[in-house]
Amino acid sequence: MKTIVITGVTKGIGNALTKRFIKLGYTVIGCGRSEENINGLNSDFPSPHSFTTLNITCAEEVKTWAELILSKYGTPDLLINNATIINRKAPLWEISDKEFSDIVDINIKGTANTIRYFVPEMVKKNKGIIVNLSSGWGRSTSPGVSPYCATKYAVEGLTKALAQELPNNMAAIPFSPGMVNTDMLQSWWGKSADNQIDPDLWAIEACDKILGFSRSDNGMSL
């Protein structure tokens, strides 16, 4: 039975992945910022699944959570760093220091935090796949999205470098989900986002793809 750790499970892609993996019979351990939504997940999907309200940008919170999960469940088979925010649509010079920092803290430092506290145990066992959610805007650019592009380009680079550091049975993969009708996409595209795939439908194919990742995919932008 695979154990899967996912960040940002309260809505959108993370929530869709969570529900699909559980339906497929896997144990999912997740975190998110919304206490109400986390409580709902714990109610809908009780033990062995586990969901925790967590600030992914706080290294100490992530450390405490990881230690608890590792002691209870052992080494995860999959670590999926999904927690992400996007900036409001504006040119770079109109993005405040705080807004820029918030995006960096969640999208980059949050990813690094889970890697810091989960991956050492995975390396000890020489097992597991790390999937870091990237974006088309981590491989191309558009006006008005400079901070988000910067963080997703960083995720690509961070993941590819991590891939070179792992032992030979492991893999780290930057994974772009494509265009999915989430709240994040709605915030940018408005009603035009309705033309894109629903997250739950997207997850049917995406989960199969993620479960098929192997060492041969290490460091590849997929």
N, C-alpha and C positions, 0 to 999 in steps of 0.2 A: 504493500500500500504506500503510494507516494505521499509525502508531506510537502505542502506548497505554502510558502510564505509570500504574501502579497501586501504591498503598501497602497494606501489610497483606495480602500474597498467600499467606501460609503456611497459612491455613485459612479455613473459613467462606465468607462472601460474596466476599471478595477472591480466594480460591483458585478458587471456582466461576467468577467472571468471567474470571480468567486462562485457565482451560482452555477456556472457551467461545469467547473472542476468538481464541485460537490455532487452535481448530478451524475458525473462520470465515475464517482466513487472514491475521489481523493479527499484527503484531510486538508482543510485550508485554515491557515493561521493568518489573520489580517489585522490591519490597523487603519485608522482614519481619524479625522479631526472632529467629526460630528458625533457627539455622545448619543444623541437621539437615534441616529442611523446605526451606530454600533450596537446599541441596545436592541434595535430591531433585528439585526443580523444574528445576535446571540439568541434571541427568541425564536427566530425562524430556523436557525441551524445550530442546535445545541451540541454539546460534546459528542465526538472528539474535536469538533471545530472550535476555534477560539478567536474572538475579536476584541480589540483593545482600543480605547480612545487614547490617542498618542500625538504629540507634536514631533513630527519626524525631523524637525530642524534642531531639536534639543538632543545633543549627543548622550547626555546622562539618562534621559528617558528611554532612548533607543537601547542603550546598554542594559538597563534594568529589564526591559522587555525581552531583549534577546537572551539574556541569561536565564530568565524564567522559561522561555520557550525551549531553549536548548536542553535545560534540565528535565523538562517534562516530556518533550517529543523527540529529542535527539536531533541529529543533523538533518536539515531539510534537503529534499531532493531538488527542489526548485526555489530560487529566490527571485521574485519578480518585483522590481522597483518601478512602480507605476505612478506614485503620488506626484502630481504636477499641477502647476497653475500657469496662467497666461496673463500677459499684461493687457490693459485696455488699449484699444487701437489709437496710437498716437506716434508722432515722430520721436526719435530717441531723446532729443533735447527737452521734450515736454514730460518725460517720465521722471518722477521724483526719485531721489536717492532711496527713500524707504521702499517704494514700489519695486525698484530695480533689485534692492537687497532681498526683499521677500521672495522674488522669483528665483534668484540665485540660491537662497537658503533652502528652499523646498526642492527645486529641480536638480540642483547639483549637490549641495551639502547633505540633503536628506538621503540621496542615493549613496553618497560616500559613508554616511553614518551606518546604514544597514550593512553595507559591505564590511565596514570595520569590525562590526560585532557578530556577524553571522559567518562570514567567509573563512576566518581562521579555523573554525571547527570543520568546515567543509574541506579545507585544504588538508587538515590532519587526517581526515578519512579518505582523502583523494576521491571525492565524489560530489556530484551536484552541478547544476547549471544555473548561471546567473543571467537573467534577462532584464536589461535596462530599457525601459520604454523611451524610444527616441521619437522622431517626427519627420515628416517631409520637410519641415522647417528646421531640421537639424542637418539637412543635406542640400537645401536650397534656401533662398531668401525672398521676402516680400516686404514692401514698405509698411511701417506701422507696427511691426512685430520684432523689432531689433532685440529687446531683452530676451524674449522667448527663444528666438533663433540662437542667440549667444549661448543660452543654457543647453539647448538640445545639441548644438555643435559640440559643446563641452561633454555632454553625455556620450556622444559618439567617440570622442578622443579618449575619455576616461575608460570607456569599456574596451576599446581596442588595446590600450596599454595594459589594462588589467588582464586581458586575454593572454598577453605575453608573459605574465607573471605566474599563471596558474600551472599546477602539475598536469601531467599528460592525460589524465582521465576526466578533466573538468573543461568547462567552456564558459565564456562570457560573450554575450551577444547583444548588440544594439538592435532593437526591434521597432520598426515603424509600423503603427497600426493602420495607416492609411486614413481615409476620410470616414469618420464615424459620427453619427448624429448624437453628440453629447452636449451637455450644458456649455462646455467650453467652446465647442464649435458654434453653438447657437449665439454665444456672446460675440462672436466675430461675424458670422454670416447671417444672423437672424433667421427668418423663416426659410431661407435658401438651404439651410442645413437639413431641413426635413427631407430633402431629396437624397440624402446620404443614408447609409445602412444603419439600422437600429443596433445599438450595442449588443443586445441579447442574440440577435441573428449573427452579428459579426463574430461573437465569441464561439459559436459552433465550429466555425472553420479555424479561428485563431487558436483555440485550445488544442485542437488536433495538431496544428502546426508547431506550437510550443512544445507539446509532448514529444514531438519527433526530433527536436533539437538534440544534437550530439556533439562530441568532440570535433567532428569534421566541420562544424559550423563555427568553431571558435574564432572570435574576432571579426566575423563577417557581418556587414550591415544588411540585415534581412528585413 
